[in-house]
Amino acid sequence: MSIGKGLTALAVCAALGVTALSTSPASANISQGVVFGSGTITDDWGDEGPLWAGGRYQLSNAVGLWQYVLWAEGAIEQNGTVFDYADIDCDFGANTTYATKRLQARWGLGADGEVGSQTFSIADNHLRGSTGEVTYFGRARAVTFVRSAAGSYRFENPEAGVGSNLWETASYQPYATCFVPGG
């Protein structure tokens, strides 16, 4: 092989390697422990996740934040009705998986039921506001989150109810502090 062909082959391999590295899903914020944002609101969640049934973070407040998105979007759940407020329980179970798949299909994504960077990237395009109060504008309703000065996202505890002003940090820790309303 000539030196020119060898250099061309090396350049192609290097380019493919860079492409492979740049398309891998980011999960930097899991290491931060919370759903996090800084700078522009509409790119806060693109490096979040993944969340899925059976995953390490299946029972977490990060799932609660995602379930608020499903509620705001009016995603369809297993029984054919819309995902409702009572479904926000911070547990990524079968109902959340089903509603996630339906929402992913509506958004033109592969409907795998896993909330990774692509799904979160579309979701954060629906955010408006700044540090402090951030509103998610879904198809069915608007939902308010809080983005703290430190960057962590918070949502109202669903057991306490909308308007309670009792906020939970959207943590990836494998526990949840939100519960089924009335539970």
OpenMM code with the backbone's topology and positions (N, CA, C; nanometers):
from openmm import Vec3, app, unit

residues = "MET SER ILE GLY LYS GLY LEU THR ALA LEU ALA VAL CYS ALA ALA LEU GLY VAL THR ALA LEU SER THR SER PRO ALA SER ALA ASN ILE SER GLN GLY VAL VAL PHE GLY SER GLY THR ILE THR ASP ASP TRP GLY ASP GLU GLY PRO LEU TRP ALA GLY GLY ARG TYR GLN LEU SER ASN ALA VAL GLY LEU TRP GLN TYR VAL LEU TRP ALA GLU GLY ALA ILE GLU GLN ASN GLY THR VAL PHE ASP TYR ALA ASP ILE ASP CYS ASP PHE GLY ALA ASN THR THR TYR ALA THR LYS ARG LEU GLN ALA ARG TRP GLY LEU GLY ALA ASP GLY GLU VAL GLY SER GLN THR PHE SER ILE ALA ASP ASN HIS LEU ARG GLY SER THR GLY GLU VAL THR TYR PHE GLY ARG ALA ARG ALA VAL THR PHE VAL ARG SER ALA ALA GLY SER TYR ARG PHE GLU ASN PRO GLU ALA GLY VAL GLY SER ASN LEU TRP GLU THR ALA SER TYR GLN PRO TYR ALA THR CYS PHE VAL PRO GLY GLY".split()
positions = [
    Vec3(0.0862, -0.1165, 0.0000),
    Vec3(0.0000, 0.0000, 0.0000),
    Vec3(0.0905, 0.1223, 0.0000),
    Vec3(0.0516, 0.2206, -0.0788),
    Vec3(0.1303, 0.3435, -0.0853),
    Vec3(0.1066, 0.4277, 0.0391),
    Vec3(0.1986, 0.5198, 0.0642),
    Vec3(0.1861, 0.6082, 0.1810),
    Vec3(0.0602, 0.6929, 0.1701),
    Vec3(0.0271, 0.7414, 0.0505),
    Vec3(-0.0928, 0.8248, 0.0312),
    Vec3(-0.2197, 0.7486, 0.0645),
    Vec3(-0.2288, 0.6228, 0.0174),
    Vec3(-0.3476, 0.5423, 0.0476),
    Vec3(-0.3544, 0.5100, 0.1963),
    Vec3(-0.2394, 0.4856, 0.2570),
    Vec3(-0.2358, 0.4567, 0.4002),
    Vec3(-0.2828, 0.5758, 0.4826),
    Vec3(-0.2397, 0.6962, 0.4448),
    Vec3(-0.2831, 0.8165, 0.5162),
    Vec3(-0.4321, 0.8416, 0.4964),
    Vec3(-0.4815, 0.8146, 0.3745),
    Vec3(-0.6246, 0.8313, 0.3487),
    Vec3(-0.7053, 0.7349, 0.4348),
    Vec3(-0.6612, 0.6096, 0.4408),
    Vec3(-0.7315, 0.5100, 0.5222),
    Vec3(-0.7288, 0.5493, 0.6700),
    Vec3(-0.6147, 0.5998, 0.7154),
    Vec3(-0.6029, 0.6436, 0.8543),
    Vec3(-0.6977, 0.7602, 0.8830),
    Vec3(-0.7080, 0.8542, 0.7908),
    Vec3(-0.7970, 0.9698, 0.8088),
    Vec3(-0.9428, 0.9257, 0.8140),
    Vec3(-0.9811, 0.8305, 0.7281),
    Vec3(-1.1184, 0.7804, 0.7276),
    Vec3(-1.1493, 0.7113, 0.8606),
    Vec3(-1.0583, 0.6281, 0.9091),
    Vec3(-1.0794, 0.5595, 1.0369),
    Vec3(-1.0912, 0.6593, 1.1515),
    Vec3(-1.0076, 0.7618, 1.1502),
    Vec3(-1.0142, 0.8635, 1.2557),
    Vec3(-1.1473, 0.9368, 1.2512),
    Vec3(-1.1932, 0.9708, 1.1312),
    Vec3(-1.3216, 1.0408, 1.1181),
    Vec3(-1.4362, 0.9535, 1.1677),
    Vec3(-1.4328, 0.8249, 1.1349),
    Vec3(-1.5374, 0.7343, 1.1820),
    Vec3(-1.5334, 0.7208, 1.3337),
    Vec3(-1.4157, 0.7172, 1.3907),
    Vec3(-1.4034, 0.7077, 1.5357),
    Vec3(-1.4591, 0.8299, 1.6058),
    Vec3(-1.4318, 0.9483, 1.5523),
    Vec3(-1.4849, 1.0718, 1.6102),
    Vec3(-1.6359, 1.0733, 1.5992),
    Vec3(-1.6898, 1.0295, 1.4836),
    Vec3(-1.8348, 1.0247, 1.4659),
    Vec3(-1.8975, 0.9294, 1.5669),
    Vec3(-1.8372, 0.8141, 1.5852),
    Vec3(-1.8919, 0.7173, 1.6805),
    Vec3(-1.8916, 0.7734, 1.8217),
    Vec3(-1.7854, 0.8427, 1.8576),
    Vec3(-1.7801, 0.9013, 1.9913),
    Vec3(-1.8807, 1.0134, 2.0086),
    Vec3(-1.9015, 1.0930, 1.9049),
    Vec3(-1.9902, 1.2084, 1.9194),
    Vec3(-2.1369, 1.1704, 1.9171),
    Vec3(-2.1715, 1.0507, 1.8694),
    Vec3(-2.3118, 1.0119, 1.8653),
    Vec3(-2.3530, 0.9256, 1.9840),
    Vec3(-2.2596, 0.8958, 2.0725),
    Vec3(-2.2984, 0.8163, 2.1885),
    Vec3(-2.3820, 0.9012, 2.2834),
    Vec3(-2.4805, 0.8399, 2.3507),
    Vec3(-2.5670, 0.9183, 2.4381),
    Vec3(-2.4900, 0.9746, 2.5568),
    Vec3(-2.5186, 1.0991, 2.5902),
    Vec3(-2.4548, 1.1625, 2.7045),
    Vec3(-2.5346, 1.1324, 2.8306),
    Vec3(-2.4651, 1.1157, 2.9398),
    Vec3(-2.5344, 1.0962, 3.0668),
    Vec3(-2.4594, 1.1679, 3.1777),
    Vec3(-2.4042, 1.2828, 3.1435),
    Vec3(-2.3225, 1.3573, 3.2389),
    Vec3(-2.4003, 1.3959, 3.3629),
    Vec3(-2.5264, 1.4248, 3.3487),
    Vec3(-2.6003, 1.4757, 3.4630),
    Vec3(-2.6373, 1.3683, 3.5634),
    Vec3(-2.6397, 1.2440, 3.5242),
    Vec3(-2.6610, 1.1387, 3.6232),
    Vec3(-2.5485, 1.1454, 3.7254),
    Vec3(-2.4266, 1.1722, 3.6798),
    Vec3(-2.3154, 1.1832, 3.7740),
    Vec3(-2.3313, 1.3041, 3.8654),
    Vec3(-2.4065, 1.4062, 3.8217),
    Vec3(-2.4352, 1.5206, 3.9080),
    Vec3(-2.5447, 1.4867, 4.0086),
    Vec3(-2.6185, 1.3815, 3.9818),
    Vec3(-2.7182, 1.3338, 4.0756),
    Vec3(-2.8572, 1.3922, 4.0610),
    Vec3(-2.8739, 1.4923, 3.9745),
    Vec3(-3.0035, 1.5584, 3.9575),
    Vec3(-3.0256, 1.5930, 3.8109),
    Vec3(-3.1518, 1.6132, 3.7731),
    Vec3(-3.1817, 1.6722, 3.6427),
    Vec3(-3.1352, 1.8167, 3.6542),
    Vec3(-3.0470, 1.8570, 3.5628),
    Vec3(-2.9710, 1.9809, 3.5779),
    Vec3(-2.9809, 2.0668, 3.4527),
    Vec3(-2.9750, 2.1969, 3.4732),
    Vec3(-2.9721, 2.2885, 3.3610),
    Vec3(-2.8905, 2.4118, 3.3919),
    Vec3(-2.8365, 2.4706, 3.2858),
    Vec3(-2.7660, 2.5982, 3.2975),
    Vec3(-2.7721, 2.6663, 3.1619),
    Vec3(-2.7611, 2.7967, 3.1618),
    Vec3(-2.7662, 2.8701, 3.0359),
    Vec3(-2.9055, 2.8659, 2.9765),
    Vec3(-2.9125, 2.8391, 2.8465),
    Vec3(-3.0383, 2.8381, 2.7732),
    Vec3(-3.1291, 2.7257, 2.8221),
    Vec3(-3.2522, 2.7604, 2.8551),
    Vec3(-3.3493, 2.6639, 2.9089),
    Vec3(-3.3769, 2.5504, 2.8106),
    Vec3(-3.3897, 2.5832, 2.6825),
    Vec3(-3.4325, 2.4833, 2.5841),
    Vec3(-3.3239, 2.3832, 2.5462),
    Vec3(-3.2104, 2.3861, 2.6143),
    Vec3(-3.1133, 2.2783, 2.5950),
    Vec3(-3.0700, 2.2175, 2.7289),
    Vec3(-3.1553, 2.2323, 2.8298),
    Vec3(-3.1219, 2.1822, 2.9632),
    Vec3(-3.1218, 2.0303, 2.9744),
    Vec3(-3.2110, 1.9625, 2.9065),
    Vec3(-3.2318, 1.8205, 2.9330),
    Vec3(-3.1697, 1.7269, 2.8294),
    Vec3(-3.1062, 1.7785, 2.7269),
    Vec3(-3.0548, 1.6945, 2.6188),
    Vec3(-2.9487, 1.5949, 2.6600),
    Vec3(-2.8853, 1.6152, 2.7741),
    Vec3(-2.7848, 1.5202, 2.8210),
    Vec3(-2.8320, 1.4441, 2.9447),
    Vec3(-2.9638, 1.4390, 2.9623),
    Vec3(-3.0213, 1.3670, 3.0766),
    Vec3(-3.0536, 1.2222, 3.0404),
    Vec3(-3.0796, 1.1445, 3.1439),
    Vec3(-3.1211, 1.0067, 3.1260),
    Vec3(-3.0020, 0.9138, 3.1158),
    Vec3(-3.0293, 0.7902, 3.0847),
    Vec3(-3.1578, 0.7338, 3.0457),
    Vec3(-3.2398, 0.6839, 3.1655),
    Vec3(-3.3700, 0.6879, 3.1448),
    Vec3(-3.4668, 0.6348, 3.2403),
    Vec3(-3.5479, 0.5277, 3.1689),
    Vec3(-3.5718, 0.4149, 3.2333),
    Vec3(-3.6551, 0.3104, 3.1748),
    Vec3(-3.6966, 0.2115, 3.2831),
    Vec3(-3.7993, 0.1344, 3.2534),
    Vec3(-3.8467, 0.0308, 3.3454),
    Vec3(-3.7364, -0.0724, 3.3640),
    Vec3(-3.7045, -0.1041, 3.4867),
    Vec3(-3.5998, -0.2006, 3.5162),
    Vec3(-3.4622, -0.1389, 3.5295),
    Vec3(-3.4490, -0.0111, 3.4969),
    Vec3(-3.3206, 0.0566, 3.5065),
    Vec3(-3.2882, 0.0971, 3.6494),
    Vec3(-3.1651, 0.1371, 3.6694),
    Vec3(-3.1183, 0.1750, 3.8032),
    Vec3(-3.2012, 0.2883, 3.8636),
    Vec3(-3.2529, 0.3772, 3.7801),
    Vec3(-3.3254, 0.4944, 3.8284),
    Vec3(-3.4760, 0.4802, 3.8095),
    Vec3(-3.5247, 0.3566, 3.7989),
    Vec3(-3.6675, 0.3310, 3.7779),
    Vec3(-3.7526, 0.3956, 3.8860),
    Vec3(-3.7071, 0.3937, 4.0080),
    Vec3(-3.7789, 0.4546, 4.1200),
    Vec3(-3.6959, 0.5743, 4.1661),
    Vec3(-3.7271, 0.6921, 4.1102),
    Vec3(-3.6493, 0.8123, 4.1418),
    Vec3(-3.7321, 0.9367, 4.1133),
    Vec3(-3.6896, 1.0467, 4.1696),
    Vec3(-3.7578, 1.1725, 4.1430),
    Vec3(-3.7337, 1.2211, 4.0004),
    Vec3(-3.6258, 1.1756, 3.9361),
    Vec3(-3.6059, 1.2087, 3.7948),
    Vec3(-3.7220, 1.1519, 3.7127),
    Vec3(-3.7692, 1.0337, 3.7493),
    Vec3(-3.8864, 0.9748, 3.6835),
    Vec3(-4.0095, 1.0610, 3.7096),
    Vec3(-4.0226, 1.1134, 3.8303),
    Vec3(-4.1349, 1.2025, 3.8609),
    Vec3(-4.1384, 1.3227, 3.7685),
    Vec3(-4.0224, 1.3832, 3.7422),
    Vec3(-4.0168, 1.4957, 3.6484),
    Vec3(-4.0654, 1.4511, 3.5109),
    Vec3(-4.0182, 1.3350, 3.4650),
    Vec3(-4.0613, 1.2842, 3.3345),
    Vec3(-4.2124, 1.2592, 3.3323),
    Vec3(-4.2667, 1.2051, 3.4396),
    Vec3(-4.4106, 1.1798, 3.4446),
    Vec3(-4.4903, 1.3098, 3.4391),
    Vec3(-4.4371, 1.4182, 3.4935),
    Vec3(-4.5020, 1.5482, 3.4774),
    Vec3(-4.5070, 1.5868, 3.3297),
    Vec3(-4.4014, 1.5556, 3.2543),
    Vec3(-4.4008, 1.5819, 3.1098),
    Vec3(-4.5104, 1.5001, 3.0419),
    Vec3(-4.5215, 1.3718, 3.0772),
    Vec3(-4.6267, 1.2873, 3.0186),
    Vec3(-4.7651, 1.3444, 3.0476),
    Vec3(-4.7858, 1.3913, 3.1690),
    Vec3(-4.9139, 1.4522, 3.2069),
    Vec3(-4.9381, 1.5799, 3.1265),
    Vec3(-4.8365, 1.6641, 3.1154),
    Vec3(-4.8500, 1.7893, 3.0396),
    Vec3(-4.8818, 1.7624, 2.8933),
    Vec3(-4.8250, 1.6553, 2.8390),
    Vec3(-4.8459, 1.6213, 2.6980),
    Vec3(-4.9782, 1.5489, 2.6744),
    Vec3(-5.0425, 1.5014, 2.7799),
    Vec3(-5.1641, 1.4230, 2.7613),
    Vec3(-5.1346, 1.2918, 2.6910),
    Vec3(-5.0178, 1.2327, 2.7219),
    Vec3(-4.9784, 1.1061, 2.6596),
    Vec3(-5.0818, 0.9987, 2.6934),
    Vec3(-5.0980, 0.9041, 2.6027),
    Vec3(-5.1961, 0.7967, 2.6210),
    Vec3(-5.1336, 0.6841, 2.7024),
    Vec3(-5.2069, 0.6388, 2.8047),
    Vec3(-5.1578, 0.5317, 2.8904),
    Vec3(-5.2193, 0.3975, 2.8509),
    Vec3(-5.1831, 0.2930, 2.9244),
    Vec3(-5.2223, 0.1559, 2.8910),
    Vec3(-5.3715, 0.1355, 2.8735),
    Vec3(-5.4529, 0.2001, 2.9534),
    Vec3(-5.5974, 0.1768, 2.9454),
    Vec3(-5.6656, 0.2622, 2.8388),
    Vec3(-5.5871, 0.3331, 2.7585),
    Vec3(-5.6421, 0.4123, 2.6487),
    Vec3(-5.6821, 0.5534, 2.6867),
    Vec3(-5.6700, 0.5880, 2.8138),
    Vec3(-5.7002, 0.7242, 2.8577),
    Vec3(-5.5705, 0.8044, 2.8637),
    Vec3(-5.5834, 0.9337, 2.8914),
    Vec3(-5.4629, 1.0157, 2.9008),
    Vec3(-5.3932, 0.9923, 3.0349),
    Vec3(-5.2632, 1.0066, 3.0324),
    Vec3(-5.1816, 0.9979, 3.1533),
    Vec3(-5.2273, 1.1097, 3.2449),
    Vec3(-5.2750, 1.0733, 3.3631),
    Vec3(-5.3316, 1.1766, 3.4493),
    Vec3(-5.2448, 1.2006, 3.5723),
    Vec3(-5.2829, 1.3022, 3.6462),
    Vec3(-5.2053, 1.3464, 3.7618),
    Vec3(-5.1826, 1.2332, 3.8619),
    Vec3(-5.2809, 1.1481, 3.8798),
    Vec3(-5.2690, 1.0363, 3.9740),
    Vec3(-5.1646, 0.9342, 3.9300),
    Vec3(-5.1211, 0.9397, 3.8040),
    Vec3(-5.0194, 0.8468, 3.7540),
    Vec3(-4.8775, 0.8904, 3.7900),
    Vec3(-4.8600, 1.0097, 3.8430),
    Vec3(-4.7268, 1.0584, 3.8806),
    Vec3(-4.6905, 0.9970, 4.0153),
    Vec3(-4.6071, 0.8923, 4.0099),
    Vec3(-4.5691, 0.8207, 4.1319),
    Vec3(-4.4189, 0.7962, 4.1424),
    Vec3(-4.3404, 0.8531, 4.0514),
    Vec3(-4.1935, 0.8408, 4.0505),
    Vec3(-4.1455, 0.6978, 4.0259),
    Vec3(-4.2306, 0.6133, 3.9719),
    Vec3(-4.1963, 0.4743, 3.9420),
    Vec3(-4.2147, 0.4519, 3.7922),
    Vec3(-4.1051, 0.4207, 3.7226),
    Vec3(-4.1102, 0.3990, 3.5778),
    Vec3(-4.1588, 0.2564, 3.5527),
    Vec3(-4.2874, 0.2364, 3.5706),
    Vec3(-4.3488, 0.1056, 3.5529),
    Vec3(-4.4069, 0.0892, 3.4137),
    Vec3(-4.4922, -0.0112, 3.3993),
    Vec3(-4.5506, -0.0454, 3.2692),
    Vec3(-4.6339, 0.0688, 3.2115),
    Vec3(-4.7082, 0.1388, 3.2950),
    Vec3(-4.7923, 0.2483, 3.2475),
    Vec3(-4.7078, 0.3641, 3.1938),
    Vec3(-4.6007, 0.3978, 3.2651),
    Vec3(-4.5105, 0.5047, 3.2205),
    Vec3(-4.4393, 0.4627, 3.0926),
    Vec3(-4.3994, 0.3364, 3.0845),
    Vec3(-4.3347, 0.2865, 2.9628),
    Vec3(-4.4284, 0.2993, 2.8435),
    Vec3(-4.5514, 0.2565, 2.8593),
    Vec3(-4.6492, 0.2634, 2.7508),
    Vec3(-4.6714, 0.4081, 2.7073),
    Vec3(-4.6949, 0.4971, 2.8041),
    Vec3(-4.7190, 0.6384, 2.7720),
    Vec3(-4.5970, 0.7009, 2.7053),
    Vec3(-4.4776, 0.6622, 2.7498),
    Vec3(-4.3539, 0.7133, 2.6893),
    Vec3(-4.3433, 0.6692, 2.5441),
    Vec3(-4.3722, 0.5420, 2.5165),
    Vec3(-4.3674, 0.4922, 2.3785),
    Vec3(-4.4651, 0.5674, 2.2894),
    Vec3(-4.5844, 0.5904, 2.3390),
    Vec3(-4.6850, 0.6634, 2.2599),
    Vec3(-4.6387, 0.8065, 2.2321),
    Vec3(-4.5801, 0.8715, 2.3323),
    Vec3(-4.5315, 1.0080, 2.3132),
    Vec3(-4.4128, 1.0101, 2.2177),
    Vec3(-4.3218, 0.9155, 2.2313),
    Vec3(-4.2081, 0.9083, 2.1398),
    Vec3(-4.2549, 0.8907, 1.9957),
    Vec3(-4.3545, 0.8068, 1.9744),
    Vec3(-4.4088, 0.7877, 1.8394),
    Vec3(-4.4701, 0.9177, 1.7879),
    Vec3(-4.5431, 0.9876, 1.8717),
    Vec3(-4.6030, 1.1156, 1.8325),
    Vec3(-4.4957, 1.2168, 1.7948),
    Vec3(-4.3831, 1.2128, 1.8629),
    Vec3(-4.2732, 1.3049, 1.8350),
    Vec3(-4.1842, 1.2574, 1.7204),
    Vec3(-4.2148, 1.1426, 1.6602),
    Vec3(-4.1365, 1.0930, 1.5471),
    Vec3(-4.0071, 1.0243, 1.5866),
    Vec3(-3.9978, 0.9798, 1.7096),
    Vec3(-3.8797, 0.9080, 1.7579),
    Vec3(-3.9049, 0.7580, 1.7548),
    Vec3(-3.7979, 0.6802, 1.7665),
    Vec3(-3.8141, 0.5373, 1.7861),
    Vec3(-3.8834, 0.5152, 1.9194),
    Vec3(-3.9917, 0.4409, 1.9191),
    Vec3(-4.0732, 0.4222, 2.0398),
    Vec3(-4.0207, 0.3041, 2.1201),
    Vec3(-3.9111, 0.3271, 2.1931),
    Vec3(-3.8505, 0.2199, 2.2721),
    Vec3(-3.8865, 0.2257, 2.4206),
    Vec3(-3.9538, 0.3315, 2.4637),
    Vec3(-3.9927, 0.3441, 2.6034),
    Vec3(-3.8810, 0.3885, 2.6954),
    Vec3(-3.7633, 0.4151, 2.6407),
    Vec3(-3.6501, 0.4632, 2.7193),
    Vec3(-3.6376, 0.6139, 2.7009),
    Vec3(-3.6292, 0.6861, 2.8111),
    Vec3(-3.6156, 0.8314, 2.8049),
    Vec3(-3.4672, 0.8642, 2.8126),
    Vec3(-3.4086, 0.8802, 2.6941),
    Vec3(-3.2675, 0.9154, 2.6839),
    Vec3(-3.2518, 1.0549, 2.6265),
    Vec3(-3.1338, 1.0814, 2.5741),
    Vec3(-3.1025, 1.2169, 2.5288),
    Vec3(-3.1933, 1.2651, 2.4164),
    Vec3(-3.2313, 1.1791, 2.3223),
    Vec3(-3.3184, 1.2245, 2.2127),
    Vec3(-3.4561, 1.2647, 2.2642),
    Vec3(-3.5128, 1.1839, 2.3512),
    Vec3(-3.6455, 1.2144, 2.4052),
    Vec3(-3.6399, 1.3392, 2.4925),
    Vec3(-3.5408, 1.3464, 2.5804),
    Vec3(-3.5265, 1.4651, 2.6643),
    Vec3(-3.4988, 1.5902, 2.5804),
    Vec3(-3.4255, 1.5756, 2.4693),
    Vec3(-3.3958, 1.6919, 2.3840),
    Vec3(-3.5210, 1.7516, 2.3224),
    Vec3(-3.6155, 1.6676, 2.2848),
    Vec3(-3.7418, 1.7204, 2.2319),
    Vec3(-3.8225, 1.7818, 2.3452),
    Vec3(-3.8238, 1.7158, 2.4598),
    Vec3(-3.8999, 1.7682, 2.5739),
    Vec3(-3.8516, 1.9068, 2.6145),
    Vec3(-3.7206, 1.9275, 2.6189),
    Vec3(-3.6742, 2.0579, 2.6675),
    Vec3(-3.7023, 2.1720, 2.5703),
    Vec3(-3.7381, 2.1399, 2.4473),
    Vec3(-3.7800, 2.2449, 2.3533),
    Vec3(-3.9122, 2.3082, 2.3941),
    Vec3(-3.9840, 2.2430, 2.4854),
    Vec3(-4.1134, 2.2932, 2.5329),
    Vec3(-4.1004, 2.3784, 2.6593),
    Vec3(-3.9773, 2.3984, 2.7063),
    Vec3(-3.9545, 2.4762, 2.8281),
    Vec3(-3.9439, 2.6249, 2.7972),
    Vec3(-4.0000, 2.7062, 2.8852),
    Vec3(-3.9891, 2.8520, 2.8751),
    Vec3(-3.9654, 2.9070, 3.0146),
    Vec3(-3.8879, 3.0121, 3.0234),
    Vec3(-3.8617, 3.0765, 3.1512),
    Vec3(-3.7136, 3.0978, 3.1698),
    Vec3(-3.6725, 3.1040, 3.2938),
    Vec3(-3.5324, 3.1236, 3.3283),
    Vec3(-3.5092, 3.0612, 3.4651),
    Vec3(-3.3892, 3.0821, 3.5186),
    Vec3(-3.3638, 3.0309, 3.6526),
    Vec3(-3.4739, 3.0820, 3.7438),
    Vec3(-3.5266, 2.9948, 3.8212),
    Vec3(-3.6452, 3.0249, 3.9004),
    Vec3(-3.7586, 2.9446, 3.8411),
    Vec3(-3.8631, 3.0099, 3.7998),
    Vec3(-3.9797, 2.9407, 3.7451),
    Vec3(-3.9585, 2.9070, 3.5979),
    Vec3(-3.9766, 2.7793, 3.5654),
    Vec3(-3.9670, 2.7305, 3.4278),
    Vec3(-4.0982, 2.6595, 3.3968),
    Vec3(-4.1583, 2.6920, 3.2838),
    Vec3(-4.2861, 2.6311, 3.2467),
    Vec3(-4.2660, 2.5390, 3.1276),
    Vec3(-4.3204, 2.4184, 3.1386),
    Vec3(-4.3241, 2.3225, 3.0282),
    Vec3(-4.4612, 2.3364, 2.9635),
    Vec3(-4.4635, 2.3694, 2.8340),
    Vec3(-4.5892, 2.3836, 2.7616),
    Vec3(-4.6144, 2.2574, 2.6805),
    Vec3(-4.7010, 2.1709, 2.7324),
    Vec3(-4.7361, 2.0476, 2.6651),
    Vec3(-4.8620, 2.0634, 2.5828),
    Vec3(-4.8984, 1.9574, 2.5137),
    Vec3(-5.0186, 1.9589, 2.4302),
    Vec3(-5.1457, 1.9727, 2.5141),
    Vec3(-5.1472, 1.9155, 2.6336),
    Vec3(-5.2676, 1.9162, 2.7175),
    Vec3(-5.2696, 2.0290, 2.8203),
    Vec3(-5.1523, 2.0676, 2.8704),
    Vec3(-5.1483, 2.1686, 2.9767),
    Vec3(-5.0052, 2.2182, 2.9944),
    Vec3(-4.9933, 2.3252, 3.0694),
    Vec3(-4.8628, 2.3777, 3.1094),
    Vec3(-4.8327, 2.3294, 3.2508),
    Vec3(-4.7072, 2.2990, 3.2764),
    Vec3(-4.6624, 2.2523, 3.4068),
    Vec3(-4.5451, 2.3399, 3.4506),
    Vec3(-4.5445, 2.3773, 3.5765),
    Vec3(-4.4375, 2.4608, 3.6296),
    Vec3(-4.3338, 2.3766, 3.7023),
    Vec3(-4.2073, 2.4024, 3.6687),
    Vec3(-4.0928, 2.3464, 3.7398),
    Vec3(-4.0162, 2.4634, 3.8000),
    Vec3(-3.9234, 2.4329, 3.8867),
    Vec3(-3.8305, 2.5328, 3.9376),
    Vec3(-3.6905, 2.4876, 3.8986),
    Vec3(-3.6126, 2.5802, 3.8415),
    Vec3(-3.4699, 2.5547, 3.8194),
    Vec3(-3.3958, 2.6427, 3.9187),
    Vec3(-3.3290, 2.5800, 4.0139),
    Vec3(-3.2611, 2.6548, 4.1199),
    Vec3(-3.1424, 2.7316, 4.0635),
    Vec3(-3.0914, 2.8246, 4.1405),
    Vec3(-2.9729, 2.9004, 4.1001),
    Vec3(-2.8545, 2.8067, 4.0781),
    Vec3(-2.8524, 2.6930, 4.1480),
    Vec3(-2.7465, 2.5933, 4.1308),
    Vec3(-2.7708, 2.5036, 4.0095),
    Vec3(-2.8909, 2.5113, 3.9471),
    Vec3(-2.9193, 2.4373, 3.8250),
    Vec3(-3.0082, 2.3159, 3.8386),
    Vec3(-3.0380, 2.2715, 3.9598),
    Vec3(-3.1205, 2.1511, 3.9740),
    Vec3(-3.2677, 2.1837, 3.9497),
    Vec3(-3.3356, 2.0884, 3.8858),
    Vec3(-3.4792, 2.1032, 3.8596),
    Vec3(-3.5593, 2.0460, 3.9754),
    Vec3(-3.6745, 2.1091, 4.0008),
    Vec3(-3.7657, 2.0655, 4.1064),
    Vec3(-3.9078, 2.0651, 4.0515),
    Vec3(-3.9921, 1.9798, 4.1107),
    Vec3(-4.1337, 1.9728, 4.0735),
    Vec3(-4.2160, 1.9646, 4.2006),
    Vec3(-4.3439, 2.0010, 4.1899),
    Vec3(-4.4304, 1.9951, 4.3077),
    Vec3(-4.4588, 1.8504, 4.3451),
    Vec3(-4.4545, 1.8227, 4.4745),
    Vec3(-4.4841, 1.6881, 4.5223),
    Vec3(-4.6278, 1.6539, 4.4847),
    Vec3(-4.6475, 1.5482, 4.4043),
    Vec3(-4.7826, 1.5169, 4.3576),
    Vec3(-4.8785, 1.4752, 4.4689),
    Vec3(-4.8266, 1.4212, 4.5783),
    Vec3(-4.9160, 1.3854, 4.6879),
    Vec3(-4.9728, 1.5110, 4.7540),
    Vec3(-4.8930, 1.6169, 4.7589),
    Vec3(-4.9385, 1.7424, 4.8194),
    Vec3(-5.0309, 1.8190, 4.7252),
    Vec3(-5.0127, 1.8002, 4.5939),
    Vec3(-5.1017, 1.8620, 4.4964),
    Vec3(-5.0454, 1.9869, 4.4315),
    Vec3(-5.0958, 2.0142, 4.3111),
    Vec3(-5.0561, 2.1338, 4.2376),
    Vec3(-5.0958, 2.2556, 4.3195),
    Vec3(-5.0046, 2.3500, 4.3304),
    Vec3(-5.0298, 2.4701, 4.4083),
    Vec3(-4.9886, 2.4574, 4.5537),
    Vec3(-4.9361, 2.3400, 4.5921),
    Vec3(-4.8973, 2.3169, 4.7317),
    Vec3(-4.7702, 2.3911, 4.7696),
    Vec3(-4.6883, 2.4203, 4.6686),
    Vec3(-4.5592, 2.4853, 4.6897),
    Vec3(-4.4639, 2.3978, 4.7717),
    Vec3(-4.4841, 2.2659, 4.7683),
    Vec3(-4.3915, 2.1697, 4.8280),
    Vec3(-4.3136, 2.1064, 4.7133),
    Vec3(-4.1870, 2.1412, 4.7003),
    Vec3(-4.1071, 2.1060, 4.5830),
    Vec3(-4.0119, 1.9913, 4.6121),
    Vec3(-3.9995, 1.9003, 4.5158),
    Vec3(-3.9082, 1.7865, 4.5230),
    Vec3(-3.7978, 1.8052, 4.4194),
    Vec3(-3.6740, 1.7795, 4.4575),
    Vec3(-3.5631, 1.7862, 4.3628),
    Vec3(-3.5679, 1.6634, 4.2731),
    Vec3(-3.5518, 1.6840, 4.1427),
    Vec3(-3.5549, 1.5748, 4.0448),
    Vec3(-3.4217, 1.5004, 4.0484),
    Vec3(-3.4065, 1.4182, 4.1498),
    Vec3(-3.2830, 1.3459, 4.1775),
    Vec3(-3.2833, 1.2094, 4.1087),
    Vec3(-3.1633, 1.1635, 4.0720),
    Vec3(-3.1476, 1.0291, 4.0168),
    Vec3(-3.1261, 0.9243, 4.1262),
    Vec3(-3.1204, 0.9642, 4.2496),
    Vec3(-3.1001, 0.8673, 4.3571),
    Vec3(-3.2079, 0.7596, 4.3490),
    Vec3(-3.1703, 0.6333, 4.3714),
    Vec3(-3.2667, 0.5228, 4.3564),
    Vec3(-3.3659, 0.5137, 4.4725),
    Vec3(-3.4384, 0.6184, 4.4907),
    Vec3(-3.5506, 0.6249, 4.5837),
    Vec3(-3.6385, 0.7369, 4.5321),
    Vec3(-3.7548, 0.7519, 4.5866),
    Vec3(-3.8424, 0.8602, 4.5434),
    Vec3(-3.9097, 0.9206, 4.6651),
    Vec3(-3.9300, 1.0501, 4.6592),
    Vec3(-4.0005, 1.1169, 4.7685),
    Vec3(-4.1367, 1.1667, 4.7234),
    Vec3(-4.1788, 1.1273, 4.6040),
    Vec3(-4.3157, 1.1576, 4.5633),
    Vec3(-4.3950, 1.0276, 4.5657),
    Vec3(-4.5240, 1.0392, 4.5856),
    Vec3(-4.6077, 0.9211, 4.6048),
    Vec3(-4.7362, 0.9363, 4.5255),
    Vec3(-4.8071, 0.8274, 4.5122),
    Vec3(-4.9374, 0.8313, 4.4474),
    Vec3(-5.0284, 0.9219, 4.5300),
    Vec3(-5.0931, 1.0207, 4.4665),
    Vec3(-5.1815, 1.1093, 4.5429),
    Vec3(-5.2835, 1.0296, 4.6238),
    Vec3(-5.2957, 1.0653, 4.7501),
    Vec3(-5.3894, 0.9968, 4.8385),
    Vec3(-5.3364, 0.8648, 4.8908),
    Vec3(-5.2119, 0.8282, 4.8488),
    Vec3(-5.1566, 0.6983, 4.8863),
    Vec3(-5.0883, 0.6955, 5.0178),
] * unit.nanometer
topology = app.Topology()
chain = topology.addChain("A")
for resn in residues:
    res = topology.addResidue(resn, chain)
    for name in ("N", "CA", "C"):
        topology.addAtom(name, app.Element.getBySymbol(name[0]), res)
